[in-house]
Amino acid sequence: MPQYRLGHLERVAEIEERVSQHPGMFLIGCAYRGVGISDCIHEGELVADRVMEYLNSRPSESGTREHLDQKTPRNKY
């Protein structure tokens, strides 16, 4: 299994700090927090939750957020 180079977590922290300056931008993939399939699935679930929080914090075009208030069910295999 591939390994990240020394200082990887610091680079990821810097990238995340820069991305935080752009609301609504979310990065995901094996280049950030894990190359294993289970790592990628876990990271995808965490980012999906953050995306939903972001979308729920913004009014929809119709002025309501009801269509986003439900959590998306996930398969746990």
C-alpha positions as CSV (number, residue, x, y, z in Angstrom):
1,M,0.0,0.0,0.0
2,P,1.4,3.5,-0.9
3,Q,2.6,5.7,1.9
4,Y,2.5,9.5,2.2
5,R,5.7,11.4,2.4
6,L,7.0,13.1,5.6
7,G,5.1,16.3,6.2
8,H,1.9,15.1,4.4
9,L,-0.5,16.0,7.2
10,E,0.9,19.5,7.4
11,R,0.4,20.0,3.7
12,V,-3.1,18.7,4.0
13,A,-3.8,21.1,6.9
14,E,-2.5,24.0,4.7
15,I,-4.7,22.9,1.8
16,E,-7.8,22.6,4.0
17,E,-7.1,26.1,5.5
18,R,-7.0,27.6,2.0
19,V,-10.1,25.7,0.9
20,S,-11.9,27.0,4.0
21,Q,-11.6,30.5,2.4
22,H,-14.0,29.3,-0.4
23,P,-17.4,28.4,1.1
24,G,-19.0,25.5,-0.8
25,M,-15.8,24.0,-2.0
26,F,-15.0,20.5,-0.8
27,L,-12.0,18.3,-1.6
28,I,-12.0,14.6,-1.3
29,G,-9.9,11.7,-2.5
30,C,-7.2,9.3,-1.6
31,A,-4.6,12.1,-1.9
32,Y,-5.7,13.6,1.4
33,R,-6.5,11.2,4.3
34,G,-6.1,7.6,3.2
35,V,-5.5,5.4,0.2
36,G,-7.5,2.4,1.4
37,I,-11.0,1.8,0.1
38,S,-12.4,2.0,3.7
39,D,-10.5,5.3,4.3
40,C,-12.0,6.8,1.1
41,I,-15.5,5.6,2.0
42,H,-15.2,7.1,5.5
43,E,-13.8,10.4,4.2
44,G,-16.6,10.5,1.6
45,E,-19.2,10.1,4.4
46,L,-17.6,12.9,6.5
47,V,-17.5,15.2,3.5
48,A,-21.1,14.4,2.5
49,D,-22.2,15.4,6.0
50,R,-20.3,18.7,5.6
51,V,-21.8,19.3,2.2
52,M,-25.3,18.7,3.6
53,E,-24.6,21.1,6.5
54,Y,-23.5,23.7,4.0
55,L,-26.5,23.3,1.8
56,N,-28.9,23.3,4.8
57,S,-27.4,26.6,5.9
58,R,-28.4,28.3,2.6
59,P,-32.0,29.0,1.6
60,S,-33.1,27.2,-1.5
61,E,-34.4,29.0,-4.6
62,S,-37.9,28.6,-3.3
63,G,-36.9,30.1,0.1
64,T,-37.2,26.9,2.0
65,R,-34.7,24.2,3.1
66,E,-37.1,21.3,3.7
67,H,-35.9,19.2,0.8
68,L,-32.4,19.1,2.4
69,D,-33.3,18.6,6.0
70,Q,-33.3,14.8,5.8
71,K,-30.1,12.8,6.2
72,T,-29.3,10.7,3.2
73,P,-29.3,7.0,4.2
74,R,-26.0,5.2,3.7
75,N,-25.3,1.5,3.1
76,K,-23.2,0.0,5.8
77,Y,-21.6,-3.0,4.1
